[in-house]
């Protein structure tokens, strides 16, 4: 029977560590899947990939104990249902600004009578044993709160039946609520932004739904878990690759420069 690992993790009182894929490559997805994340999200909104690239990425992660999720480009039924049929066990939907939009999103996630999802789990039926109408109780719908309108309607959005949780995107949230006064980015330290992030957290806890935060560093993510966040995303494939490459180059230049000054660098 198809079950979602994240529901078990939360049932055991543990937070979820989520990875992020913006590079459209199945080998990159497989590498990330071997690292010990609880979940990994393929970014179809801002990532350098489309559905044709996402499908083999989902296949590459299948052999590992990781929950595959997709951030869709928009609240559009076709791509939401297609991502679920391809094997996504959770969907993150950007720019949810009202209770009606949240309800619409949730309907696209679930089969009747709970929702309006069309039946045809082409890959999911093969990837997961017993994938049928019971998927209604396992797939996870996360609405992103990123705008002033979304913040104003936070309580109503969080009360949406069938919504698994709210996912905070700090960059757009900063732009939308501060009229561009603060630069976009993760790991906010401004008192007003921390207050806003913790307000979203409190509302989600009151409503009994999960709350998620996109972070730039493990240190900030651990801090967020301490606040009570249920899921934290730490960086992503492109940023991790850039950071590792930069560190390696920096060490090479440090060592080669140091040895060269001593006249001991080998020449060929």
N, C-alpha and C positions, 0 to 999 in steps of 0.2 A: 504494500500500500504506500502511495506517495505521501511523504511527510517532509516538512520544512525544518531543517536543522535549527534555524534561528529561533523558532518557537520553543524548541527543547532547551537551547542555551538560556533563553529568558526564563523559562519555567524553573531552571536550576539556579536562578538568581545571579547569573553572570552577564557582564556587558559583552557586546559584540564588537569585534575589530573588523572593519571593512576596508578592503583594498579598492583601487580605482584604476580603470583602464581607459586611456585616451588614445593609445596607439593601436591602429587596426591591424593586429597580427596575432595569429593563433599561438605562435611560439612564445610571444611575450605573455599571453594569457596563461599558457601552461606554466611558464616560469613563476609567475605570480601565484598561481594556484598551489604550488609546492611549498610556499613559504610559511604557511601556518595561519593564514587569515581565516576568520569564520565565514566571511562573505566577500565577494568581489563584484563590483559594479562596472558594467560596460557603459561608457558615456556616449550615447548617440546624440546628445544635444550639442556639446562643445568638442567632443572628441574628433580626431582625424580618421573617421570611419563611418560606414553606413551599415545597413542591415546585412548586406552581402558579406561584409567582413565580420559582423557580430556573430553570425551563425557558426562558423568554424571556431570562433573563440569560445562560444558556449560548449561546443563539442570537445574542445581541448581541455576544458576544466572538468569535464564529466567524471574523470577517473579519480578525482580528489575530493576530500571531505570539506568542501567549500560550497556555500550557497550562492549560485549565480543570480545576479540582479542586473537590471538595465535602467539607466536614466533615459527616458524617451525625450525626443526633441520638443514635444508639446502635448497638450491634452487632446490628442487626436485618436479616435477609436481604432483606426487601422493599425497603426504602429504599436499601440498598447497590446492589442489582441495578438498581433503577429509575433511580438517579442515573447509573450506568454506561450504561444504555440511552439516557439523555437526552444523553449526550456527555461526561460527566466522564471525564477520563483518569487521575485519581488520586483516591483516597478516604482521608480522614483519619478514623480511628475512635476516639472518646473512650473513656476508662476501660477500657483493656485491662489486666487484672490478673494474667493467668496465661498459660502456654504454651498451654493448651487453648483459652482464649479467643482468643489470637492465631491459632491454627491454624483455628479456626472462622471467624474474620474472613477469613482468606486464602482459604478454600474458597468463601466467598460472592463473592469477587472473580474467580474463574476458572472457565472452562468445563471440563466433563469432558474427559479423565480427571484433570486437575490439580485440579479443584474441583467445586463444585455449582451454579455459576451457570446459571440458566435462559437458554436462547437466545431472544433477541427484541430485538436492538438497534434499536428503532424509529427513533429519531432518529440515533443514532451511525452507522448504516449509510448514511444520506444525507449526514451531515456529514463523514465520513471515508471516502475511497476505500479499498476493500479491507478493510473492517472485518468480520472473521470470526473464526474460532477463533484466528487469529494475535494477536488482542487479548490473549490470555493472556500473551504475551511483552512487551507494551507498557504495560498498565495498572499503576498503582503503588499498593501497599497500605501505608499508614502507620499504625502503632499508636501511640496516645497513652499515655505513661507519666505518671500523674498522682497516684498514691496510694502509700502505704507498701507495700501488697501488691504493686503493680506494680514498685516498686523492689526489693523482696525477690526477685522472680522475674525480674529484669531479664535475666540471662544466658540463662535458658531462653526468654524471649520473643524475644530477639534472635536466637536460634538457629532460629526457626521458618522452615521452608522456604517460600519464596514471599513472605516479608515484605520489602518494598522498604526499609523504614526505620522509625525511631522518631521521633515528633514530641513534643517536650517542651512541655507547657503549664505555664508557671511558676506561675500563680496557684493552680491546684488542687494542683500538686506541693508548693507551700509549705504550703497548708492541710493536706494529707494527711500530710506528713512532720514537721510541727512542732506538730501538735495545736493549731493556731490561735494559736501563740505569736507568729507573724509575720503581718503583714497580706498579703493576696493582691496580686499585681501583677507587672508585667514587669520586666526589667532588674535582676535581683537582684544586690545587692552584698554580702550577708552571706557571710562566708567559708564557712559550712557549706552554703549553697545553691550557691555557685560550685563547691565541691568535689563536690556531688552532680550538678550539671549536667555537669561535666567527667568524672565517673565514667560517666554515660550515654554521653557522647561516646567514651570509651575502649573501652567494651564494644562499641559499634556498629562502631568501627574494627577491633577484633579479629575481629568476626564478618563483616566485609566488607559491611555494609549502610549505608545512608545515615542521617544524623542531622540533625534539623531542630529549630529553636528559634524560638518566637514572641517577638518583641522589640517594645519600645515606641518605640525610636529607631534611626535609622540608625547612630549612633555605637556603640551597644551591639551592633547586628547586625554591624558591621564588626569589632568586637572578637571576636565569636563566630566569624566566618569565620576570623579569625587563629588561633583555637584549633583550627579544623579542621571546623567545621560545614559541611554540604553545602548546606543550605537555611536561609535566615532569612526570617521574615515580619516586615515593619516596619509597625507600627500597623495601621490599617484605615480603611475609608471613613468611618465615623461619627466616629472620633477625628480623622481628618485634616480633615474638614469643620468640626468644632468648633474645631480649632486655627486653621484659616485664617480662620474667621469671627471668632474672638476677637482674632486679630492685626489684622484689618482694622478692627474696632470700636475696638480700643485705639489704633491709629494715627489714626483719625478723631477720637476724643476728644482725643488729644494735640494734633493740629493745629488743630482747631476751638477748643479751649480756649485754646491759645496765641494764635491770631489774635483770639479774642474779647477777650482781655485787652488787646490793642492797639487795640481798637475798629475793626478792619478787616474784620469778617465781614459779607458782603453780606446784606441782608434783601430779601424779596420780598413 
